Amino acid sequence: IGLGKKVLIANVMATTADQAFSIPVNSLGTYECWVGALAYTFQIYFDFSGYSDMAIGLAKMFGFRLPENFNNPYTSQSITEFWRRWHMTLGNWMKNYLYIPLGGNKVNSKSRLYFNLWLVFILSGFWHGASWTFIFWGIYYGFWLVLERMFLLNYLKKIHLFSCIITFLIVVVGWVFFRSDSIGNAFAFVSHMFSHTESAINHVFIGEKVKTIFAISLLFSFFTLLPYGQKIQKFIYGQENKSLIAHFSIVVLCLVIFTLSLASITSSNFNPFIYFRF
């Protein structure tokens, strides 16, 4: 399953994102900017969660149980919840070794609490690389977390599904800063996303295959919002009380995914590893 996420989804999204972010921003229209931002949003999720799944699976083959690293992060209804679901092992490390030693929630003033949150995320941005885009990315998330602690979280809890959409949009914008080569390009890219800008190019990187993988990415990112989706996930990943037919079905599914992944790997020399950058 992890290999399928990486090869069948993330690699296709990577091609699209790389093309969008390599073109001068002034040549991109609103449509291309959204395609590029969403492609990178899905690329980083399926690449990172894919190789996390592979690490967990390989460890199990040797008798070790590694903790889960992702828990459907794009279904989060707040930025606070998103960071409980995204890269959970790093989140736990930051909490135990940065946030709590700084005083965590048990501080005398709200200003100190906000300072703690902001500092942890600025350091998280710096951890990813010595670039202003990563520093700003940390500041950006610190801003939203402070805003949620101040008042925003109460409003998000009242609007349910809409809070999921708002949170996802905030995350998509955050990934633009994470992916861009410079702060200036990132701001220009986001500006084009939220203003009606005509394109100076053909939509050369948005073919039928890309549209299909976009649809699959959306499905696997959000299907657990529905109760039936949660049942499917539990059926595949749950270990307890599976019948022989259930085990056999999952083995067949995994063999199909594995075969398709091998076919994709052998027919393409494009297999980027996104975290080589960090």
N, C-alpha and C positions, 0 to 999 in steps of 0.2 A: 504493500500500500504506500509506504514511504517513497519507494523508487518510482511508482506511478505518479505520485504528486510532483516529484522533482522533474521527471523526464517528459511526461505526457502533458503536464499543465505548466509548470514553472518555466521550462525552456521555451515554450511557445510565447508565453507572456514576456519573457526576457527579450526575445527578438523584437517584439513590438515596442517595449519600453525603451530599449537601446536606440531604436530608430527615432522614436519621438524625441528623446533627450539629446540626440546627437545633431538634430537639425536646429539651426539658429532660431531662437524663440520668436523673433519678429516674423519669421516665415510661417509660423504655426497659427492656425485658427483655433477658436474655442473648442471645436469638435476634436481636433487632433490632440490638444492639450488634455482634455478629459480622457481620451483613449490612452494616452501615454501615462497619465497619473494612475488610472485604474489598472492598467497593465502592470505597472510596477507594484501597486498595492497587492495584486494577486500573486505576482512573481515572488515577492519577498516572503509572503505567507506560505505558499505551497513549496517553495524551495527550502525554507528554514524548518517548517513543520515536517516536511518530507524527510530531510536528513536527520531530524530529531527522532522521527519514527524508525528510521533505519538503525540509528544508534540503539534505541530501546530494544528493537528486534534482535539485533546482533548480540546485545548484552544478555538477553533472555536465553539465547542459544548456548551461552556459557554459564548460565545459572545465576546471573546478576539481574536485579530489578532496578532499573533507573526510573526516576520520577517522570511523569508526563511534563511536557514543556509548553503545550498549547491546549487550550480548551475553548474552541470555537470563538476566538477573540472578536471577530467582526459582528457577532450577535450582541455585543455588550451594549448596555443602555446608558453608560457614562464612561468618561475617560478613566475614572477611578477603577471601574469594573474592567475596562480594557486592559489595564496594567496588572490586574490579577489573573488575566487569562492569557496574556501574551508573554512569551519567553519567561515562564514562571520560575525557572531555576535562577535566572539572573535577578528577577524581581525579589525572590526570597533572599538572595545574597545581599542585594542593596538594602533590603529591610533590616536584616540581621546585623550587618556589618557597617552600615552607614546611617540609616534612619534612626534605629533604636539607640545607638551610641550618642547620636546628636540630641537625644531626648525624646524622639518620636512624638507621639500624641501627648505624652505626660510632661508638658511644659507649662510654664506659668502664664504665658500670654499667647494670644492668637498670632501676633506678629512673628513670634519665634517659631510657631508651628508652620506658618507660611514660609518662613526663611528655610526651615529644615526641608520642606517639600521641594522648594526651588533649588536648593543646593544639591540635593540628591540627584535631581534630573539634569542639572547642568553638568555634574560629574559623570552622569551616565552618557550624556552627549559627548563629553571629552574622551570617555573610555572608548567610544567607537572610532575616534580619529581626531588628530589635531587640525581640525578644519573649522572655519566659522560656520559652515552649514550644519555641522553636528552640534556645535555649541548652541546655535540658534534653535535647533531641533529640541535640545534639552530645555532651553528657556521657554519655548513654545508650549511644551507639555507641562512644565512647571506652572505656567500661567493658567492653563485650563484646570489643573488640579487645585490650585489656590482658589480659582473662581468657583469651582464646585463646592469646596469647603465653606466658602463665604455664603453662597445662596443658590447657585445653579443646580446643585444636586436635588434639592427639594422640588424644583420645577420639572426636572427631567423625570423624576419618579411619577409625576402626574400625567405625563403624555405617552407613556408606554411605548408603542411601536415607533412613534415619531422620534422618541429619544434615541432609538437604535439608528435611525436614519441620520439624525444630527451628529451622533457620535461617530458614525462611519465617515461622514463628510469631513469632520475634524481630523480624523486619522488619515484620510486620503491627502488632505492638504499637508499634513505633517510629513508624509512620505515624499512629497515633492522636494521639501528642504533636505531630506535625508539623501535623496538621489542626485540632486543638482550639483553641478561642478562649482558654483559660486552663489553667494547670497543674492547678487544682482539678478542672475538668471532665474533663481528660484522665485523671487518676487515678481519678475516679469511673467514667468510661467503661470503663477497663481492669478495674476492680473488678467491674463488672457482667458483663464478658466471661468472667471466671473464677470467678463464683459464680452459683448458680442463682437468678436474679431474674425474677419474673413481670412481664409487660408491662402497662402501664396504658392501652395504645392498641391499635387494630386494626393489622394488618400492611398498612397502606394503600399503602405504597410498594414492596411486593414482589409484583408481578404476573407474569404468564407471560412477558412480554417480558424483564423483568429476569432471571428465572431462565434464559432462553435465552442472554442475553448473558453471564451468569455462567458458564454451561457453555462458551461460546466462549472467554471470557477464560481459564478454567482450561486449556483445550486449547492455546491459543496461548502460554500462559506456560510450560507444562511438557512439550509434546510432544517437545522435543529431548532429553529424558531417555532416550528410546528411540532405538536406532540408525536405525530407519526414519524417525523424525522428523528426524534430522540429515540424512538423504539428501534429504528434501523441502526442507528449508531450503537446502541446498547447490544443489539443482536450481533454486530460484527466484532466489537471490541470486548464485549463481556465474556468472561471465562466460565461462569457458573451455569449449570443446568442446561447445557446445549445437548440436543439430541444428535445422534449419529448423522442424520440427514443434514442438520444445520452445519455441523463440522465439515461434512463433505462439500456442501454448497460453498462455504467460505474458501475451502482449499481450491475448488475449481475457479472461483472468482479471482483468487490471488494468482493462480497459474496463468489466467487470461491476462491480467494486468502485467505480470512478469514478462510474458511473451511479447505483448505490445511494447513494453518498455525496451526490451532487447532489440526489437525491430527498429524502434526509433533511434536508439543509440548507434546501431550499426549503419543506419542510413543517413546519419547526420554527424558532423564534426563539431557541432555547436552544443557544448555541455558546460556552460559557465558555472562556477561555484561562487555564489553571491558573497559568502563571508570571507573570501580571500582578501577583501578590502579592509577587513577590520582585525 
